[in-house]
C-alpha cells in the first residue's frame, strides 16, 4: 500500500541565514541537510539567476528555503499565495520557549481537547502553525469541535 505525505515546502525568504538559524533553534531534531549557491534557469523562464538555497529538516521531510543571491532581484513568486506551513511537534511548550528566546511573534490557538496549536512568525514570508497532538485517535485529532 502506498502512502502519500508532504515531503517539502519550497519558500522564498529575504534572509536565508536568519530562517535557517530560527528553524534549527525551534526544532532541535532537524538539521541543515544541504546548502548551496548555484546559477539556474527556472522552469517557467529563460532568464538565468543565482540562487542561494538550503534544505532544513530530517530524513523524511524538510523545508526548502531559497533567496536571491549576489543582489539578483529574481524572486520566483513575488506575491505568493503561501499562508503557513503546519508542523507536528512532540512538545509545543518547548517550541514556544525557543520562540520566546528568539523574540519571535507567536499566537496560541484556543484550547482543544485533542491538540495544542500555535502560530510562529519565523521571518517575513514564513509563518508556521505548530501542532502538538494530545491523542492518537484520528477522529479526535481532526475534530473541528472545540
N, C-alpha and C positions, 0 to 999 in steps of 0.2 A: 504494500500500500504506500502511495506517495503522500508526502506531507508538504504543504506549501507554507512558507513563512517569509517574513521580511528579512532579507539579508543585509541591506544597507539603505541609507537615505543620503543622497548627494545634496550638499548645501553650500552655497557661495556665502562666504563671510568676509567682512572687511579686514579682520585681524586674525590671521591663521594661528599665530603663536598663542594669542590670548585664548582662543577657542580650544586649542589642544590642551593647554595648561589647565583650564577650567574643567574640561571633561575628565581629565585624568584625576583631578582632585575630587570631583564629585563621585566618581565611580572607580574606587581603588583596584577592582579586579580587571579593569581594562588596561590596555597597553597601546602604545603607538606602534601599529602594525607596519606602517610604511610611510615615508615622506619623501617626496621628490619634487623637482622643478623640471619642467620639460616644455619644449616648443611643440604645440599641437595645432591641428586644423580641426575645429569642431565639426560634428556630424552634419549640421544644417548650415554650414558656412564654408566659404573658400578662403577666409582671412586667417592666417596663422597668428598665434599669440603665445606668450609664455605664461604658463600656469604653475602655481605653487600649490601642491595638494598633499593631503595626508589621510590615512585611514586610522581611526581610533576606535577600538572595541576589543572583542575577544575572538576566539576561533570560529564562532558561529555567526556573529553579526557585528556590524560596525557602522560608524557614521563617516561618510566620505566628505571631507571638508576641502574646499578649494577657494583660492583667492588669486586675483590677477597679480603677476609678479613684474618686477622691473618697471613699474609705472604704467604697465599696459592697462588701458582703460576697458578692455573687453570684460563684460560680465555676461555669462550665458543667458541668464534670465533676470534682467534688471528689476522687474516687478513680479517676483514670484508669487504664486498662489499658496505657497507653503505656509501653514499656520503653526504647527508644532509637531514634535516627534514624541511619541509615547514610549516610555521605557519602564520595564518592571524591575523593581529592586527588592531585596530582602529586608532592608532596614531604612525606611523613609526618614526616620528621625536622624540617623547618622548622615544621610544625604543632605538634609536641611541644615544640620550643624555645619557641614562643609560649605554649603551655600552662604550661610551667615558669616563664616570666617572669611570667605571671598568677597563679602559685601555685595552679593547678587540679589536682585529683586525676586522675591518669592511670594506666592499666594496659595494658601492651602484651600482645598475644596471642602464643602460641607461634609459632615460626618456621614458615613455609610457603614452598615453592619459587616460588609464583606471586603471592604477595601479602604485604604487611605490614599489620597492623591494630593499633589501639589504641582504648581507650575513654577518653573525656574527660568528666568531670562539669563541665558548664558552669555550672549553678546547680541549686538544689533543683528537681526535676521535669524537668530537661533533661540527658539523657545522650546523647552522640554516640558512634557507632562510626565511626572514621575509617579509610579503607582506601586503600592505595596498591597498585595492581596492577603486577606486575613482568613481565606477559606480556599480549599482545593476544589470545591464544588462549582463547576462552571455556571450552574443556574444561579447561585448566589453571587459569584464574581461579576456576572454580566447583568444582574438585576438593575433596572433603572428606577426602582422604587427606593426612596431613602429609608 
